[in-house]
Amino acid sequence: MEIEREKVLNALARIPNLKHTYEVIVSGIGRESTAKAMMQLPTHDICVLMGFAAIVGKQTNLPDDLHLGRPVEITNASLYGYEGGLFENGKPIITDPKLNLPCLSSLTSDKFVRTTNLAEKTVVNMEDYTFMYLKKHQDFIVRIISDFLPHETEIDFFEEVKSIDFLEGVEALESLVIQK
């Protein structure tokens, strides 16, 4: 989403003496948009999928490092089916962590996921599985917690995320030592 791009660029602009060079690309929303964007990426050393994500649980019950606006790394992704189960070909993809952030599991679905049967601290989105499936070994996912599921009241997503800053997530990227 464009708002995620703006937040990444804003965070990058506030870090003096960046160690790495960044090109921020908007992939769009959903599995298909993510796949198309990954097929057209310019030459790069590492690709990081960064953006908002909803997490299962109540903020008051979650540890501080899983509160609104905090970054997490996705190290396990699955594809969630329309009937409420994992697709046969959607077996979990597991990767090693690259950053010093909390590591969570993510469920990708193109349909609204009923969160009543999902484990607390599970991330729910529409892109992570596709990225994990297509990524290179060194690539990874950083998500910024944007909301908590199930929603207790109706929310205006764009109002909810206005105050969220991506600085902590971008600083985590800057701490990465790239092996060539």
C-alpha positions as CSV (number, residue, x, y, z in Angstrom):
1,M,0.0,0.0,0.0
2,E,1.1,3.5,-0.6
3,I,0.8,4.4,3.1
4,E,3.3,1.7,3.9
5,R,5.7,3.1,1.3
6,E,5.4,6.6,2.8
7,K,6.1,5.3,6.3
8,V,9.2,3.4,5.2
9,L,10.5,6.5,3.3
10,N,9.8,8.7,6.3
11,A,11.7,6.4,8.6
12,L,14.7,6.2,6.1
13,A,14.8,10.0,5.9
14,R,15.2,10.2,9.7
15,I,18.2,7.9,9.9
16,P,21.5,9.7,9.3
17,N,24.3,7.8,7.6
18,L,22.3,4.8,6.3
19,K,24.5,1.6,6.0
20,H,22.4,0.2,3.2
21,T,20.9,1.4,0.0
22,Y,17.1,1.0,-0.3
23,E,14.6,1.0,-3.1
24,V,11.0,1.0,-1.9
25,I,8.6,-0.8,-4.2
26,V,4.8,-1.1,-3.6
27,S,3.7,-4.6,-4.4
28,G,0.0,-4.0,-4.0
29,I,-2.4,-6.1,-1.9
30,G,-2.9,-9.8,-2.2
31,R,-1.1,-12.9,-3.3
32,E,-1.3,-12.1,-7.1
33,S,0.0,-8.6,-6.7
34,T,2.9,-9.7,-4.6
35,A,3.8,-12.5,-7.1
36,K,3.8,-10.0,-10.0
37,A,5.9,-7.5,-8.1
38,M,8.5,-10.1,-7.2
39,M,8.8,-11.2,-10.8
40,Q,9.6,-7.6,-11.8
41,L,12.1,-6.7,-9.1
42,P,15.3,-4.9,-10.0
43,T,18.6,-6.6,-9.2
44,H,19.1,-6.6,-5.5
45,D,21.0,-8.3,-2.6
46,I,18.1,-8.7,-0.3
47,C,14.4,-8.2,-0.6
48,V,12.4,-7.4,2.5
49,L,8.6,-7.5,2.5
50,M,7.6,-4.8,5.0
51,G,4.1,-3.6,5.9
52,F,1.3,-3.7,8.3
53,A,-0.2,-6.8,9.8
54,A,-3.0,-7.8,12.1
55,I,-2.2,-10.1,15.0
56,V,-4.5,-12.4,16.9
57,G,-5.0,-11.4,20.5
58,K,-5.8,-8.4,22.7
59,Q,-3.0,-5.8,23.1
60,T,-3.5,-5.8,26.9
61,N,-2.7,-9.5,27.0
62,L,0.3,-9.5,24.7
63,P,3.9,-8.7,25.7
64,D,5.1,-5.1,25.1
65,D,7.1,-6.2,22.0
66,L,3.8,-7.2,20.3
67,H,1.9,-3.9,20.9
68,L,0.6,-1.5,18.2
69,G,3.3,-0.3,15.9
70,R,6.0,-2.8,17.0
71,P,7.9,-4.7,14.3
72,V,8.0,-8.5,14.1
73,E,9.8,-10.9,11.7
74,I,7.7,-13.6,10.0
75,T,9.6,-16.9,10.1
76,N,6.7,-19.3,9.5
77,A,4.0,-18.8,6.8
78,S,1.0,-20.9,5.8
79,L,-1.7,-20.6,3.3
80,Y,-5.2,-20.6,4.9
81,G,-8.0,-22.1,2.9
82,Y,-11.5,-20.8,2.2
83,E,-13.0,-23.5,4.3
84,G,-11.0,-22.6,7.4
85,G,-8.1,-25.1,7.0
86,L,-4.7,-25.1,5.5
87,F,-4.6,-25.8,1.7
88,E,-3.0,-29.2,0.9
89,N,-0.2,-27.4,-1.0
90,G,0.0,-24.7,1.6
91,K,2.2,-26.5,4.0
92,P,4.1,-24.2,6.4
93,I,7.2,-22.6,5.0
94,I,9.8,-22.0,7.7
95,T,12.8,-19.8,7.6
96,D,15.6,-18.8,9.9
97,P,15.3,-15.3,11.6
98,K,17.6,-12.6,10.2
99,L,16.9,-9.8,12.7
100,N,16.7,-9.4,16.5
101,L,12.9,-9.1,16.5
102,P,10.1,-11.3,17.8
103,C,9.5,-14.2,15.4
104,L,5.9,-15.0,14.6
105,S,3.9,-17.3,12.3
106,S,1.7,-15.9,9.6
107,L,-1.4,-17.1,7.8
108,T,-2.1,-15.8,4.3
109,S,-5.7,-15.8,3.1
110,D,-7.6,-14.1,0.4
111,K,-10.8,-14.3,2.4
112,F,-11.6,-12.7,5.7
113,V,-10.3,-15.1,8.4
114,R,-12.4,-15.9,11.4
115,T,-9.9,-15.6,14.2
116,T,-11.7,-17.6,16.9
117,N,-9.7,-20.8,16.3
118,L,-6.3,-19.2,15.6
119,A,-3.6,-19.2,18.1
120,E,-2.8,-15.9,19.9
121,K,0.3,-14.1,18.4
122,T,-0.6,-15.4,14.9
123,V,-0.2,-12.8,12.1
124,V,-3.0,-12.6,9.5
125,N,-2.4,-11.1,6.1
126,M,-2.8,-11.7,2.3
127,E,0.8,-11.7,1.1
128,D,3.3,-13.5,3.4
129,Y,3.0,-17.0,2.0
130,T,3.5,-16.0,-1.6
131,F,6.5,-14.0,-0.6
132,M,8.0,-16.9,1.4
133,Y,7.3,-19.3,-1.5
134,L,9.0,-17.0,-4.1
135,K,11.8,-15.4,-2.0
136,K,15.5,-16.1,-2.1
137,H,17.2,-17.6,0.9
138,Q,18.4,-14.2,2.2
139,D,15.1,-12.5,1.8
140,F,12.7,-12.0,4.8
141,I,9.5,-10.4,6.1
142,V,9.1,-7.6,8.7
143,R,5.6,-6.8,9.7
144,I,4.5,-3.8,11.8
145,I,1.5,-4.6,14.1
146,S,-1.4,-2.5,12.9
147,D,-4.4,-4.0,14.7
148,F,-5.6,-6.9,16.9
149,L,-8.0,-9.7,15.9
150,P,-10.8,-10.4,16.4
151,H,-11.8,-6.7,16.3
152,E,-14.0,-5.9,19.3
153,T,-15.5,-3.0,17.6
154,E,-15.5,-1.9,13.9
155,I,-12.3,0.0,13.0
156,D,-11.3,2.4,10.3
157,F,-8.0,0.8,9.3
158,F,-6.5,4.0,7.8
159,E,-7.3,6.0,11.0
160,E,-5.8,3.3,13.2
161,V,-2.5,3.3,11.4
162,K,-2.0,7.0,11.0
163,S,0.1,7.3,14.2
164,I,2.2,4.1,13.5
165,D,5.9,4.8,12.8
166,F,8.0,2.3,10.8
167,L,11.3,3.7,12.3
168,E,11.9,0.8,14.7
169,G,11.4,-1.7,11.8
170,V,13.7,0.2,9.5
171,E,16.3,0.5,12.3
172,A,16.2,-3.3,12.6
173,L,17.0,-3.5,8.9
174,E,19.9,-1.1,9.4
175,S,21.3,-3.5,12.0
176,L,21.6,-6.3,9.5
177,V,25.1,-7.3,8.4
178,I,25.0,-8.4,4.8
179,Q,27.2,-11.3,3.9
180,K,28.4,-11.2,0.3
